Amino acid sequence: MYRLNFLADQPWDEVNDDARMRVRWFGHPFGADVLGASLRELLPGSPGGWLHMHYGVEEMFFVLAGAPTVRTPEGEEELSPGDVVYFPEGPDGLHDFSNPTSEPVRLLAVSTKRFPDVVAYPEQGVAWVATRHPERPVPEGGDNGIIARFELPPRQ
């Protein structure tokens, strides 16, 4: 059995001051291969980012605290604590979150972790391909795999 407390306030594995967001990863400390989870905190005024989708990963988000705004191609919707949203892989899973409120938002994110994964940002016209988890260190002598950015073809 592996155990940690995901509500503890430290440590944060990723802090993005521009996005006003921080993330704590759970699959890494456990060495999980196909299941991923993270705690995502959107600080007040977090602007969100570009809509994105995965080819290779499904995602589910549980709202623990606050009132995040989720954006999809259909528009924006405010969520509340207890809400759960699911995004399948591919275009039907396009999404992003922001926090326009004055209170922090906490989301528990759960996902599959299949590789290769392609994360596409259609609004930017770019995608990333990864054959391994980019946040997980490569063991000495291990395969560095491929993590690369490329331009998406123009939409017809």
Buried (B, 14 or more C-beta within 10 A) or exposed (E): EEEEEEEEEEEEBEEEEEBBBBBBBBBBEBEBEEEBBBBBBBBEEBEBBBBBBBBBBBBBBBBBEBBBBBBBEEEEEEBEEEBEBEBEBBEEBBBBBBBBBEEBBBBBBBBBBBBEBBBBBBEEEBBBBBBBBEBEEEEEEEEEBEEEEEEEEEEE
